[in-house]
Each structure stands twice: as C-alpha cells, then as structure tokens.
Amino acid sequence: MKRASVLSSCIALASLIGCSTESTQSDVVKTEGIWADIRVTSNGEGSRVVTEFNLNSSSGANVILSDGDSVRATLGNERKILVKDHDLFDVDYQGYFTATAKNSELTLEFIRDKENEKLTSRVKLPAPIKLYAPVSEQFNRNDDILVEWREESDINTKLFLEFKSFCTKTTGDSSLISFESEILESGGQYKILLSELTGFDDDALDKTKPCDTTVTLFRTRKGAIDTKFKSGSRINAIQEKQSEKFQITLN
C-alpha cells in the first residue's frame, strides 16, 4: 500500500466506514438491501464492537433499526445487545467487551423478528500487539524513527502503521502531517525516514515549536460475513497499539 494522507474527516473515511447524514428505518428495507460494516477493535485492555448499516452501499442512507430488529454480539463469554450510537455523520450500534486474546471469536447476529431471519457473521481477533519502540521522547526532523514490535505468526492477518504528527503554523493553527502504510510482519521492525516527509518543510510551519507525534500499529483480519447482506458488506477484527506521544523538532 502506498503512503497516503490519513484524515479524520467524513469524506476521507467514507471508503472505510461509510458516511451519510440521511437515514431510513429498517422495517422498510429488505435484508438484501442492507450493507453492513461490522468491526471489533481491541487495544489489549478491552474490545469494542461496532456495527453500521447503510442502504445498498457504504455511502447510502443510515439504516436505523426498527422495533423487532436488533444486533446481538458474543465475544469470549459475554453476550450483549448492541446499543445505538448517533453522532454528526453516522448511526451505528456498539458494545464493549473484556475479551482481547488472540483468536477470541466475535459472533454477530442480526435478528429480524418480522422476517423470521437471523443473519450470523463471524471473525476472530488477531494477536494483540506488543510495541517496543519508539521510546525516545524527542526526535529531530531529519532523524530515523525505528518502530519495533513483537513479531507474530498469525494466519490471514495484515499489519498497518499509522504516523500522525501535529505541528503548529505561524498563524497558531494546527497542521497534521500523516501517513498510513501496510508493513511486513516479519522482522518486527520498520524504519520511518523523517527526512522523506516533505510536510515538515512547509514554510507555513512555526519551526520553533515541536510537533506532537504518535505511531500506531494495527493488526487486522477479515471474517465471514453473512451472504444475505448486500454484496460488499464486511466484518473485520483489529488489534491496535499506540506509542507514547513524542516530539519532533523542526530546527
């Protein structure tokens, strides 16, 4: 995967999580017209299950569950009905669980009483991430940052690195310099060459102020989505680990 800017806006994330300000009730939507995005994310201390339903595609209207429709999740030895969460752009259904171990299985059931249907999707958590480095509190703009983690032999998983650095403009506004890259699990190391990140050369940055920075690793695994959902629906499991915040000096 080529390096790409990682933005937190709805537009940038639309291809990953879907964004729409429109909504419709599930009782007027046939099951085969519901696009589902199911994900369980663990940080090694707890796990969050999020399920989002949209009409026909990731960019379609949010599907809000009507009476008789519900989402039930089982992870480890816990079973919960997911609870509706509504923010500015999205409506989804969430639940929090204690299981974080490798191969803990999420079973997600979409239950439709009126249609007498129960759609079942499954995915297993990848191994938790043990992050060893970076540990330095400060780097120079031309330094190399060595990222180290415990290598895992984990079937059908991918590893991603996210770099985020918040700098200050001469106007006092914040500026984000970031990238995301798929990296190799083998070796347990990845080197970030700060000298190649041209965003730090921006003349609009206040070079007297350091940039607050983090590195995050994500280990991901795809699961088996119920085929009754709209084509393109997905279920994923993610283990993530973020470094301690460190600074990058620009002069």
FIKOLZA-1660 file (N, C-alpha, C; in steps of 0.1 Angstrom, whole numbers, plus 5000, padded with zeros to 4 digits):
% residues 251
   i   px   py   pz ch aa at
   1 5008 4988 5000  A  M  N
   1 5000 5000 5000  A  M CA
   1 5009 5012 5000  A  M  C
   2 5006 5022 4991  A  K  N
   2 5014 5034 4991  A  K CA
   2 5010 5043 5002  A  K  C
   3 5020 5051 5007  A  R  N
   3 5017 5060 5017  A  R CA
   3 5006 5070 5013  A  R  C
   4 4997 5073 5022  A  A  N
   4 4986 5083 5019  A  A CA
   4 4983 5091 5031  A  A  C
   5 4978 5102 5029  A  S  N
   5 4974 5111 5040  A  S CA
   5 4962 5105 5047  A  S  C
   6 4963 5105 5060  A  V  N
   6 4952 5099 5068  A  V CA
   6 4945 5111 5075  A  V  C
   7 4933 5113 5070  A  L  N
   7 4925 5124 5075  A  L CA
   7 4913 5119 5083  A  L  C
   8 4908 5127 5093  A  S  N
   8 4897 5122 5101  A  S CA
   8 4884 5127 5096  A  S  C
   9 4883 5134 5085  A  S  N
   9 4871 5139 5080  A  S CA
   9 4862 5128 5075  A  S  C
  10 4849 5131 5074  A  C  N
  10 4839 5121 5069  A  C CA
  10 4843 5118 5054  A  C  C
  11 4847 5127 5046  A  I  N
  11 4850 5125 5032  A  I CA
  11 4861 5115 5031  A  I  C
  12 4872 5117 5039  A  A  N
  12 4884 5108 5037  A  A CA
  12 4881 5094 5042  A  A  C
  13 4872 5092 5052  A  L  N
  13 4869 5079 5058  A  L CA
  13 4857 5072 5051  A  L  C
  14 4851 5078 5041  A  A  N
  14 4839 5073 5036  A  A CA
  14 4841 5059 5030  A  A  C
  15 4853 5056 5024  A  S  N
  15 4856 5043 5018  A  S CA
  15 4858 5032 5029  A  S  C
  16 4861 5037 5041  A  L  N
  16 4864 5027 5052  A  L CA
  16 4852 5024 5061  A  L  C
  17 4845 5035 5065  A  I  N
  17 4834 5033 5074  A  I CA
  17 4820 5037 5069  A  I  C
  18 4820 5044 5058  A  G  N
  18 4807 5049 5053  A  G CA
  18 4803 5061 5060  A  G  C
  19 4798 5071 5053  A  C  N
  19 4793 5084 5059  A  C CA
  19 4780 5088 5051  A  C  C
  20 4770 5091 5059  A  S  N
  20 4758 5097 5053  A  S CA
  20 4750 5104 5064  A  S  C
  21 4744 5115 5061  A  T  N
  21 4736 5122 5070  A  T CA
  21 4721 5119 5069  A  T  C
  22 4718 5111 5058  A  E  N
  22 4704 5107 5057  A  E CA
  22 4702 5094 5064  A  E  C
  23 4689 5091 5067  A  S  N
  23 4686 5078 5074  A  S CA
  23 4672 5073 5070  A  S  C
  24 4671 5060 5072  A  T  N
  24 4658 5053 5069  A  T CA
  24 4656 5042 5080  A  T  C
  25 4644 5038 5082  A  Q  N
  25 4640 5028 5091  A  Q CA
  25 4642 5014 5085  A  Q  C
  26 4647 5005 5093  A  S  N
  26 4649 4991 5088  A  S CA
  26 4637 4984 5084  A  S  C
  27 4625 4987 5089  A  D  N
  27 4613 4980 5086  A  D CA
  27 4608 4982 5072  A  D  C
  28 4614 4992 5065  A  V  N
  28 4610 4994 5051  A  V CA
  28 4621 4990 5041  A  V  C
  29 4631 4983 5047  A  V  N
  29 4643 4978 5039  A  V CA
  29 4644 4963 5039  A  V  C
  30 4644 4957 5027  A  K  N
  30 4646 4942 5027  A  K CA
  30 4661 4939 5031  A  K  C
  31 4663 4927 5037  A  T  N
  31 4676 4924 5042  A  T CA
  31 4686 4925 5031  A  T  C
  32 4683 4920 5019  A  E  N
  32 4693 4920 5008  A  E CA
  32 4697 4934 5004  A  E  C
  33 4690 4945 5009  A  G  N
  33 4693 4958 5005  A  G CA
  33 4702 4965 5016  A  G  C
  34 4705 4958 5027  A  I  N
  34 4713 4963 5038  A  I CA
  34 4728 4960 5036  A  I  C
  35 4736 4971 5035  A  W  N
  35 4750 4969 5035  A  W CA
  35 4755 4970 5050  A  W  C
  36 4763 4961 5054  A  A  N
  36 4768 4960 5068  A  A CA
  36 4783 4962 5069  A  A  C
  37 4787 4970 5079  A  D  N
  37 4801 4971 5082  A  D CA
  37 4802 4967 5097  A  D  C
  38 4808 4956 5100  A  I  N
  38 4810 4951 5113  A  I CA
  38 4824 4950 5117  A  I  C
  39 4828 4955 5128  A  R  N
  39 4842 4955 5132  A  R CA
  39 4844 4954 5147  A  R  C
  40 4854 4947 5152  A  V  N
  40 4857 4946 5166  A  V CA
  40 4871 4951 5167  A  V  C
  41 4874 4961 5176  A  T  N
  41 4887 4967 5177  A  T CA
  41 4891 4965 5192  A  T  C
  42 4903 4960 5194  A  S  N
  42 4909 4958 5207  A  S CA
  42 4922 4965 5209  A  S  C
  43 4924 4970 5221  A  N  N
  43 4937 4977 5224  A  N CA
  43 4945 4969 5234  A  N  C
  44 4941 4957 5236  A  G  N
  44 4948 4948 5246  A  G CA
  44 4942 4949 5260  A  G  C
  45 4934 4959 5262  A  E  N
  45 4927 4961 5275  A  E CA
  45 4912 4959 5275  A  E  C
  46 4906 4960 5263  A  G  N
  46 4892 4958 5261  A  G CA
  46 4889 4958 5247  A  G  C
  47 4877 4954 5243  A  S  N
  47 4873 4954 5229  A  S CA
  47 4860 4961 5227  A  S  C
  48 4859 4968 5215  A  R  N
  48 4846 4975 5212  A  R CA
  48 4841 4969 5199  A  R  C
  49 4828 4965 5199  A  V  N
  49 4822 4960 5187  A  V CA
  49 4813 4971 5181  A  V  C
  50 4815 4974 5168  A  V  N
  50 4807 4985 5162  A  V CA
  50 4801 4979 5149  A  V  C
  51 4787 4980 5147  A  T  N
  51 4780 4976 5136  A  T CA
  51 4773 4988 5129  A  T  C
  52 4776 4990 5117  A  E  N
  52 4769 5001 5109  A  E CA
  52 4761 4995 5098  A  E  C
  53 4749 4999 5096  A  F  N
  53 4741 4995 5085  A  F CA
  53 4738 5007 5076  A  F  C
  54 4739 5005 5063  A  N  N
  54 4735 5015 5053  A  N CA
  54 4727 5009 5042  A  N  C
  55 4720 5018 5035  A  L  N
  55 4711 5014 5024  A  L CA
  55 4720 5011 5011  A  L  C
  56 4721 4999 5007  A  N  N
  56 4727 4995 4994  A  N CA
  56 4742 4996 4994  A  N  C
  57 4749 5006 5000  A  S  N
  57 4763 5007 4999  A  S CA
  57 4768 5015 5011  A  S  C
  58 4782 5017 5012  A  S  N
  58 4788 5024 5023  A  S CA
  58 4784 5038 5024  A  S  C
  59 4780 5044 5012  A  S  N
  59 4776 5058 5012  A  S CA
  59 4761 5060 5012  A  S  C
  60 4754 5049 5013  A  G  N
  60 4739 5050 5014  A  G CA
  60 4734 5056 5027  A  G  C
  61 4721 5058 5028  A  A  N
  61 4715 5063 5040  A  A CA
  61 4717 5054 5051  A  A  C
  62 4719 5059 5063  A  N  N
  62 4720 5051 5075  A  N CA
  62 4707 5043 5077  A  N  C
  63 4708 5031 5081  A  V  N
  63 4696 5023 5084  A  V CA
  63 4695 5022 5099  A  V  C
  64 4684 5027 5104  A  I  N
  64 4681 5027 5119  A  I CA
  64 4672 5016 5122  A  I  C
  65 4676 5008 5131  A  L  N
  65 4668 4996 5134  A  L CA
  65 4654 4999 5140  A  L  C
  66 4644 4993 5134  A  S  N
  66 4630 4995 5139  A  S CA
  66 4628 4984 5150  A  S  C
  67 4616 4986 5157  A  D  N
  67 4612 4976 5167  A  D CA
  67 4612 4962 5160  A  D  C
  68 4617 4952 5167  A  G  N
  68 4617 4939 5161  A  G CA
  68 4630 4935 5154  A  G  C
  69 4639 4945 5152  A  D  N
  69 4652 4943 5146  A  D CA
  69 4663 4946 5157  A  D  C
  70 4673 4938 5158  A  S  N
  70 4683 4940 5168  A  S CA
  70 4696 4934 5164  A  S  C
  71 4707 4938 5171  A  V  N
  71 4720 4932 5168  A  V CA
  71 4726 4927 5181  A  V  C
  72 4729 4914 5181  A  R  N
  72 4735 4907 5193  A  R CA
  72 4749 4902 5190  A  R  C
  73 4758 4905 5199  A  A  N
  73 4772 4902 5197  A  A CA
  73 4776 4893 5209  A  A  C
  74 4784 4883 5205  A  T  N
  74 4790 4874 5215  A  T CA
  74 4805 4874 5213  A  T  C
  75 4813 4878 5223  A  L  N
  75 4827 4878 5223  A  L CA
  75 4833 4872 5236  A  L  C
  76 4841 4862 5235  A  G  N
  76 4845 4855 5247  A  G CA
  76 4833 4848 5253  A  G  C
  77 4831 4851 5266  A  N  N
  77 4820 4845 5274  A  N CA
  77 4809 4856 5276  A  N  C
  78 4810 4867 5269  A  E  N
  78 4800 4878 5271  A  E CA
  78 4791 4878 5258  A  E  C
  79 4778 4881 5261  A  R  N
  79 4768 4883 5250  A  R CA
  79 4760 4895 5253  A  R  C
  80 4759 4904 5243  A  K  N
  80 4752 4917 5246  A  K CA
  80 4744 4921 5233  A  K  C
  81 4733 4928 5236  A  I  N
  81 4726 4935 5225  A  I CA
  81 4733 4948 5223  A  I  C
  82 4737 4951 5211  A  L  N
  82 4744 4964 5208  A  L CA
  82 4735 4976 5209  A  L  C
  83 4740 4987 5214  A  V  N
  83 4732 4999 5217  A  V CA
  83 4735 5009 5206  A  V  C
  84 4724 5016 5202  A  K  N
  84 4725 5027 5192  A  K CA
  84 4734 5038 5197  A  K  C
  85 4743 5043 5187  A  D  N
  85 4751 5055 5190  A  D CA
  85 4750 5064 5178  A  D  C
  86 4747 5076 5180  A  H  N
  86 4744 5086 5169  A  H CA
  86 4753 5098 5170  A  H  C
  87 4762 5100 5160  A  D  N
  87 4770 5112 5160  A  D CA
  87 4766 5121 5148  A  D  C
  88 4774 5130 5145  A  L  N
  88 4771 5140 5134  A  L CA
  88 4768 5134 5121  A  L  C
  89 4776 5123 5117  A  F  N
  89 4775 5118 5104  A  F CA
  89 4769 5104 5104  A  F  C
  90 4770 5096 5114  A  D  N
  90 4767 5082 5114  A  D CA
  90 4758 5077 5125  A  D  C
  91 4751 5067 5122  A  V  N
  91 4743 5059 5132  A  V CA
  91 4749 5045 5132  A  V  C
  92 4754 5041 5144  A  D  N
  92 4758 5027 5145  A  D CA
  92 4754 5021 5158  A  D  C
  93 4758 5008 5160  A  Y  N
  93 4754 5001 5172  A  Y CA
  93 4766 4995 5178  A  Y  C
  94 4768 4997 5191  A  Q  N
  94 4781 4994 5198  A  Q CA
  94 4779 4986 5211  A  Q  C
  95 4790 4980 5214  A  G  N
  95 4790 4972 5227  A  G CA
  95 4805 4971 5231  A  G  C
  96 4807 4970 5244  A  Y  N
  96 4821 4969 5249  A  Y CA
  96 4823 4955 5257  A  Y  C
  97 4834 4949 5254  A  F  N
  97 4837 4936 5259  A  F CA
  97 4851 4935 5265  A  F  C
  98 4853 4925 5274  A  T  N
  98 4866 4923 5281  A  T CA
  98 4876 4914 5273  A  T  C
  99 4871 4906 5264  A  A  N
  99 4880 4896 5257  A  A CA
  99 4889 4904 5247  A  A  C
 100 4902 4900 5248  A  T  N
 100 4912 4907 5239  A  T CA
 100 4921 4896 5233  A  T  C
 101 4921 4884 5237  A  A  N
 101 4931 4874 5234  A  A CA
 101 4930 4870 5219  A  A  C
 102 4941 4865 5214  A  K  N
 102 4942 4860 5201  A  K CA
 102 4932 4849 5198  A  K  C
 103 4925 4850 5187  A  N  N
 103 4915 4840 5183  A  N CA
 103 4902 4840 5191  A  N  C
 104 4901 4851 5199  A  S  N
 104 4887 4852 5205  A  S CA
 104 4877 4855 5194  A  S  C
 105 4867 4848 5194  A  E  N
 105 4857 4849 5182  A  E CA
 105 4846 4858 5185  A  E  C
 106 4843 4867 5176  A  L  N
 106 4831 4875 5176  A  L CA
 106 4821 4868 5168  A  L  C
 107 4809 4866 5173  A  T  N
 107 4797 4861 5166  A  T CA
 107 4787 4873 5166  A  T  C
 108 4784 4878 5155  A  L  N
 108 4775 4889 5153  A  L CA
 108 4762 4884 5147  A  L  C
 109 4751 4886 5154  A  E  N
 109 4738 4882 5149  A  E CA
 109 4729 4894 5146  A  E  C
 110 4724 4895 5134  A  F  N
 110 4714 4905 5131  A  F CA
 110 4700 4898 5131  A  F  C
 111 4692 4901 5140  A  I  N
 111 4679 4894 5143  A  I CA
 111 4667 4903 5138  A  I  C
 112 4659 4897 5129  A  R  N
 112 4648 4903 5123  A  R CA
 112 4635 4895 5126  A  R  C
 113 4628 4899 5137  A  D  N
 113 4616 4891 5141  A  D CA
 113 4605 4891 5130  A  D  C
 114 4603 4902 5124  A  K  N
 114 4592 4903 5114  A  K CA
 114 4594 4893 5102  A  K  C
 115 4607 4893 5098  A  E  N
 115 4610 4884 5087  A  E CA
 115 4614 4870 5091  A  E  C
 116 4614 4868 5104  A  N  N
 116 4619 4855 5110  A  N CA
 116 4633 4851 5105  A  N  C
 117 4642 4861 5105  A  E  N
 117 4655 4859 5100  A  E CA
 117 4666 4861 5111  A  E  C
 118 4677 4854 5110  A  K  N
 118 4688 4857 5118  A  K CA
 118 4701 4855 5110  A  K  C
 119 4708 4866 5107  A  L  N
 119 4720 4866 5099  A  L CA
 119 4732 4865 5109  A  L  C
 120 4741 4856 5106  A  T  N
 120 4752 4854 5115  A  T CA
 120 4765 4856 5108  A  T  C
 121 4774 4864 5114  A  S  N
 121 4787 4867 5108  A  S CA
 121 4798 4865 5119  A  S  C
 122 4810 4861 5115  A  R  N
 122 4820 4857 5125  A  R CA
 122 4834 4862 5121  A  R  C
 123 4842 4865 5131  A  V  N
 123 4856 4869 5129  A  V CA
 123 4863 4866 5142  A  V  C
 124 4876 4863 5140  A  K  N
 124 4885 4861 5152  A  K CA
 124 4895 4872 5153  A  K  C
 125 4897 4876 5166  A  L  N
 125 4907 4886 5169  A  L CA
 125 4921 4882 5165  A  L  C
 126 4929 4890 5159  A  P  N
 126 4943 4887 5157  A  P CA
 126 4951 4888 5170  A  P  C
 127 4963 4884 5170  A  A  N
 127 4971 4885 5182  A  A CA
 127 4973 4900 5187  A  A  C
 128 4972 4902 5200  A  P  N
 128 4975 4916 5205  A  P CA
 128 4989 4921 5201  A  P  C
 129 4991 4934 5200  A  I  N
 129 5003 4940 5195  A  I CA
 129 5012 4944 5208  A  I  C
 130 5024 4939 5208  A  K  N
 130 5034 4943 5218  A  K CA
 130 5043 4953 5211  A  K  C
 131 5042 4965 5215  A  L  N
 131 5051 4976 5208  A  L CA
 131 5062 4979 5218  A  L  C
 132 5075 4978 5212  A  Y  N
 132 5087 4980 5220  A  Y CA
 132 5092 4994 5218  A  Y  C
 133 5091 4999 5206  A  A  N
 133 5097 5012 5202  A  A CA
 133 5089 5019 5191  A  A  C
 134 5088 5032 5191  A  P  N
 134 5098 5042 5197  A  P CA
 134 5096 5044 5211  A  P  C
 135 5107 5047 5218  A  V  N
 135 5106 5051 5233  A  V CA
 135 5112 5065 5236  A  V  C
 136 5120 5070 5226  A  S  N
 136 5125 5083 5228  A  S CA
 136 5114 5094 5229  A  S  C
 137 5117 5104 5237  A  E  N
 137 5107 5115 5239  A  E CA
 137 5108 5126 5228  A  E  C
 138 5120 5126 5221  A  Q  N
 138 5122 5136 5211  A  Q CA
 138 5131 5131 5199  A  Q  C
 139 5127 5135 5187  A  F  N
 139 5135 5133 5175  A  F CA
 139 5137 5146 5168  A  F  C
 140 5147 5146 5160  A  N  N
 140 5149 5158 5151  A  N CA
 140 5143 5155 5138  A  N  C
 141 5139 5165 5130  A  R  N
 141 5132 5164 5118  A  R CA
 141 5139 5155 5107  A  R  C
 142 5152 5153 5108  A  N  N
 142 5160 5145 5099  A  N CA
 142 5164 5132 5105  A  N  C
 143 5159 5128 5116  A  D  N
 143 5162 5115 5122  A  D CA
 143 5154 5104 5116  A  D  C
 144 5159 5092 5118  A  D  N
 144 5151 5080 5115  A  D CA
 144 5144 5075 5128  A  D  C
 145 5132 5071 5127  A  I  N
 145 5125 5065 5138  A  I CA
 145 5123 5050 5136  A  I  C
 146 5129 5042 5145  A  L  N
 146 5128 5028 5144  A  L CA
 146 5116 5023 5152  A  L  C
 147 5106 5017 5146  A  V  N
 147 5095 5011 5152  A  V CA
 147 5097 4996 5154  A  V  C
 148 5096 4991 5166  A  E  N
 148 5098 4977 5169  A  E CA
 148 5086 4971 5176  A  E  C
 149 5083 4959 5173  A  W  N
 149 5072 4952 5179  A  W CA
 149 5075 4937 5179  A  W  C
 150 5067 4930 5187  A  R  N
 150 5069 4915 5188  A  R CA
 150 5062 4909 5176  A  R  C
 151 5071 4902 5168  A  E  N
 151 5066 4895 5156  A  E CA
 151 5057 4884 5160  A  E  C
 152 5046 4882 5152  A  E  N
 152 5036 4871 5154  A  E CA
 152 5034 4863 5141  A  E  C
 153 5033 4850 5143  A  S  N
 153 5029 4842 5132  A  S CA
 153 5014 4840 5132  A  S  C
 154 5007 4849 5126  A  D  N
 154 4992 4850 5127  A  D CA
 154 4986 4848 5113  A  D  C
 155 4978 4837 5111  A  I  N
 155 4973 4834 5098  A  I CA
 155 4963 4844 5094  A  I  C
 156 4964 4848 5081  A  N  N
 156 4954 4856 5074  A  N CA
 156 4952 4870 5081  A  N  C
 157 4964 4876 5085  A  T  N
 157 4963 4889 5091  A  T CA
 157 4972 4899 5082  A  T  C
 158 4970 4912 5084  A  K  N
 158 4978 4922 5078  A  K CA
 158 4982 4932 5089  A  K  C
 159 4993 4938 5087  A  L  N
 159 4998 4948 5097  A  L CA
 159 5000 4962 5090  A  L  C
 160 4994 4972 5097  A  F  N
 160 4995 4985 5092  A  F CA
 160 5001 4995 5102  A  F  C
 161 5008 5005 5097  A  L  N
 161 5014 5015 5106  A  L CA
 161 5007 5029 5102  A  L  C
 162 5004 5036 5113  A  E  N
 162 4999 5050 5111  A  E CA
 162 5008 5059 5118  A  E  C
 163 5012 5070 5111  A  F  N
 163 5020 5080 5117  A  F CA
 163 5012 5093 5117  A  F  C
 164 5011 5100 5129  A  K  N
 164 5004 5113 5130  A  K CA
 164 5013 5123 5137  A  K  C
 165 5015 5134 5131  A  S  N
 165 5023 5145 5138  A  S CA
 165 5016 5158 5137  A  S  C
 166 5012 5164 5148  A  F  N
 166 5005 5176 5149  A  F CA
 166 5015 5188 5151  A  F  C
 167 5016 5196 5141  A  C  N
 167 5025 5208 5141  A  C CA
 167 5018 5221 5143  A  C  C
 168 5025 5232 5145  A  T  N
 168 5019 5245 5147  A  T CA
 168 5023 5254 5135  A  T  C
 169 5013 5260 5129  A  K  N
 169 5016 5270 5119  A  K CA
 169 5020 5284 5125  A  K  C
 170 5025 5292 5117  A  T  N
 170 5029 5305 5122  A  T CA
 170 5017 5314 5126  A  T  C
 171 5005 5309 5121  A  T  N
 171 4992 5316 5124  A  T CA
 171 4987 5311 5138  A  T  C
 172 4993 5300 5143  A  G  N
 172 4988 5294 5155  A  G CA
 172 4979 5282 5153  A  G  C
 173 4975 5280 5140  A  D  N
 173 4966 5269 5137  A  D CA
 173 4974 5256 5137  A  D  C
 174 4967 5245 5139  A  S  N
 174 4973 5232 5139  A  S CA
 174 4974 5226 5124  A  S  C
 175 4985 5219 5122  A  S  N
 175 4987 5212 5109  A  S CA
 175 4990 5198 5111  A  S  C
 176 4983 5189 5104  A  L  N
 176 4986 5174 5106  A  L CA
 176 4994 5169 5094  A  L  C
 177 5005 5162 5098  A  I  N
 177 5014 5155 5088  A  I CA
 177 5012 5141 5091  A  I  C
 178 5008 5132 5082  A  S  N
 178 5005 5119 5085  A  S CA
 178 5006 5110 5073  A  S  C
 179 5007 5097 5076  A  F  N
 179 5007 5087 5065  A  F CA
 179 5003 5073 5071  A  F  C
 180 4998 5065 5063  A  E  N
 180 4995 5051 5067  A  E CA
 180 5001 5041 5057  A  E  C
 181 5007 5030 5062  A  S  N
 181 5013 5021 5053  A  S CA
 181 5011 5007 5057  A  S  C
 182 5009 4998 5048  A  E  N
 182 5009 4983 5052  A  E CA
 182 5024 4979 5052  A  E  C
 183 5027 4972 5063  A  I  N
 183 5041 4968 5065  A  I CA
 183 5042 4953 5067  A  I  C
 184 5054 4948 5066  A  L  N
 184 5056 4934 5068  A  L CA
 184 5057 4930 5082  A  L  C
 185 5051 4919 5086  A  E  N
 185 5051 4914 5100  A  E CA
 185 5065 4909 5103  A  E  C
 186 5071 4902 5093  A  S  N
 186 5084 4895 5096  A  S CA
 186 5095 4905 5099  A  S  C
 187 5103 4902 5109  A  G  N
 187 5114 4910 5113  A  G CA
 187 5111 4919 5125  A  G  C
 188 5098 4923 5126  A  G  N
 188 5094 4930 5138  A  G CA
 188 5099 4945 5138  A  G  C
 189 5103 4950 5127  A  Q  N
 189 5109 4964 5127  A  Q CA
 189 5104 4971 5114  A  Q  C
 190 5103 4984 5116  A  Y  N
 190 5100 4993 5104  A  Y CA
 190 5107 5007 5107  A  Y  C
 191 5113 5012 5097  A  K  N
 191 5120 5025 5099  A  K CA
 191 5113 5036 5092  A  K  C
 192 5110 5046 5100  A  I  N
 192 5104 5059 5094  A  I CA
 192 5115 5069 5091  A  I  C
 193 5116 5073 5079  A  L  N
 193 5126 5082 5075  A  L CA
 193 5120 5096 5075  A  L  C
 194 5122 5103 5085  A  L  N
 194 5116 5117 5087  A  L CA
 194 5120 5126 5076  A  L  C
 195 5132 5124 5071  A  S  N
 195 5137 5133 5060  A  S CA
 195 5129 5132 5048  A  S  C
 196 5122 5121 5046  A  E  N
 196 5114 5119 5034  A  E CA
 196 5100 5125 5035  A  E  C
 197 5096 5129 5047  A  L  N
 197 5083 5135 5049  A  L CA
 197 5083 5150 5046  A  L  C
 198 5080 5154 5034  A  T  N
 198 5082 5168 5030  A  T CA
 198 5072 5177 5037  A  T  C
 199 5062 5172 5043  A  G  N
 199 5053 5181 5050  A  G CA
 199 5060 5189 5061  A  G  C
 200 5071 5184 5067  A  F  N
 200 5078 5192 5077  A  F CA
 200 5086 5204 5071  A  F  C
 201 5087 5204 5058  A  D  N
 201 5094 5215 5051  A  D CA
 201 5085 5227 5048  A  D  C
 202 5072 5226 5051  A  D  N
 202 5062 5236 5048  A  D CA
 202 5066 5249 5054  A  D  C
 203 5067 5260 5046  A  D  N
 203 5071 5273 5052  A  D CA
 203 5061 5279 5061  A  D  C
 204 5049 5273 5061  A  A  N
 204 5038 5278 5069  A  A CA
 204 5039 5274 5084  A  A  C
 205 5048 5264 5086  A  L  N
 205 5050 5258 5100  A  L CA
 205 5059 5267 5108  A  L  C
 206 5056 5268 5121  A  D  N
 206 5064 5275 5130  A  D CA
 206 5075 5266 5134  A  D  C
 207 5087 5268 5129  A  K  N
 207 5098 5259 5131  A  K CA
 207 5104 5259 5146  A  K  C
 208 5100 5269 5154  A  T  N
 208 5104 5270 5167  A  T CA
 208 5096 5261 5177  A  T  C
 209 5085 5255 5172  A  K  N
 209 5077 5247 5180  A  K CA
 209 5077 5232 5176  A  K  C
 210 5079 5223 5185  A  P  N
 210 5079 5209 5181  A  P CA
 210 5065 5204 5177  A  P  C
 211 5065 5192 5170  A  C  N
 211 5053 5186 5166  A  C CA
 211 5050 5174 5175  A  C  C
 212 5038 5173 5181  A  D  N
 212 5034 5162 5189  A  D CA
 212 5030 5150 5180  A  D  C
 213 5036 5139 5183  A  T  N
 213 5036 5128 5173  A  T CA
 213 5033 5114 5180  A  T  C
 214 5026 5106 5173  A  T  N
 214 5024 5092 5177  A  T CA
 214 5025 5082 5165  A  T  C
 215 5028 5070 5168  A  V  N
 215 5029 5059 5159  A  V CA
 215 5019 5048 5164  A  V  C
 216 5010 5043 5155  A  T  N
 216 5001 5033 5159  A  T CA
 216 5002 5021 5150  A  T  C
 217 5002 5009 5155  A  L  N
 217 5002 4997 5147  A  L CA
 217 4988 4991 5148  A  L  C
 218 4984 4985 5136  A  F  N
 218 4971 4978 5135  A  F CA
 218 4973 4965 5129  A  F  C
 219 4969 4954 5136  A  R  N
 219 4969 4941 5130  A  R CA
 219 4954 4937 5127  A  R  C
 220 4952 4934 5115  A  T  N
 220 4938 4932 5110  A  T CA
 220 4935 4918 5105  A  T  C
 221 4923 4914 5106  A  R  N
 221 4919 4901 5100  A  R CA
 221 4904 4902 5095  A  R  C
 222 4902 4897 5083  A  K  N
 222 4888 4896 5077  A  K CA
 222 4881 4884 5082  A  K  C
 223 4868 4885 5084  A  G  N
 223 4860 4874 5088  A  G CA
 223 4850 4870 5077  A  G  C
 224 4840 4862 5081  A  A  N
 224 4830 4857 5072  A  A CA
 224 4817 4864 5075  A  A  C
 225 4812 4872 5065  A  I  N
 225 4800 4880 5066  A  I CA
 225 4789 4871 5061  A  I  C
 226 4777 4872 5067  A  D  N
 226 4765 4865 5062  A  D CA
 226 4762 4870 5048  A  D  C
 227 4760 4860 5039  A  T  N
 227 4758 4863 5025  A  T CA
 227 4745 4870 5022  A  T  C
 228 4736 4870 5031  A  K  N
 228 4723 4876 5029  A  K CA
 228 4724 4892 5029  A  K  C
 229 4734 4897 5035  A  F  N
 229 4737 4911 5034  A  F CA
 229 4740 4915 5020  A  F  C
 230 4739 4928 5017  A  K  N
 230 4742 4934 5004  A  K CA
 230 4757 4930 5001  A  K  C
 231 4759 4928 4988  A  S  N
 231 4773 4924 4984  A  S CA
 231 4782 4936 4987  A  S  C
 232 4794 4932 4992  A  G  N
 232 4804 4942 4996  A  G CA
 232 4804 4945 5011  A  G  C
 233 4794 4939 5018  A  S  N
 233 4794 4940 5033  A  S CA
 233 4806 4933 5038  A  S  C
 234 4810 4936 5051  A  R  N
 234 4823 4931 5056  A  R CA
 234 4823 4930 5071  A  R  C
 235 4831 4922 5076  A  I  N
 235 4834 4920 5091  A  I CA
 235 4849 4919 5093  A  I  C
 236 4854 4927 5102  A  N  N
 236 4869 4928 5104  A  N CA
 236 4872 4928 5119  A  N  C
 237 4883 4922 5122  A  A  N
 237 4888 4923 5136  A  A CA
 237 4901 4930 5136  A  A  C
 238 4903 4939 5146  A  I  N
 238 4915 4948 5146  A  I CA
 238 4921 4948 5160  A  I  C
 239 4934 4946 5161  A  Q  N
 239 4942 4948 5173  A  Q CA
 239 4950 4961 5170  A  Q  C
 240 4950 4970 5180  A  E  N
 240 4958 4983 5178  A  E CA
 240 4966 4986 5190  A  E  C
 241 4977 4993 5188  A  K  N
 241 4986 4997 5199  A  K CA
 241 4992 5010 5195  A  K  C
 242 4991 5020 5203  A  Q  N
 242 4997 5034 5200  A  Q CA
 242 5009 5036 5209  A  Q  C
 243 5019 5042 5203  A  S  N
 243 5031 5046 5211  A  S CA
 243 5027 5057 5221  A  S  C
 244 5036 5059 5230  A  E  N
 244 5036 5071 5238  A  E CA
 244 5038 5084 5229  A  E  C
 245 5032 5095 5233  A  K  N
 245 5034 5107 5225  A  K CA
 245 5049 5111 5226  A  K  C
 246 5055 5115 5214  A  F  N
 246 5068 5121 5214  A  F CA
 246 5068 5133 5205  A  F  C
 247 5079 5141 5206  A  Q  N
 247 5080 5153 5198  A  Q CA
 247 5091 5152 5187  A  Q  C
 248 5088 5160 5176  A  I  N
 248 5097 5161 5165  A  I CA
 248 5101 5176 5164  A  I  C
 249 5114 5179 5166  A  T  N
 249 5118 5193 5165  A  T CA
 249 5121 5196 5150  A  T  C
 250 5118 5209 5146  A  L  N
 250 5120 5213 5132  A  L CA
 250 5132 5221 5129  A  L  C
 251 5140 5225 5140  A  N  N
 251 5152 5233 5137  A  N CA
 251 5164 5228 5144  A  N  C
% end
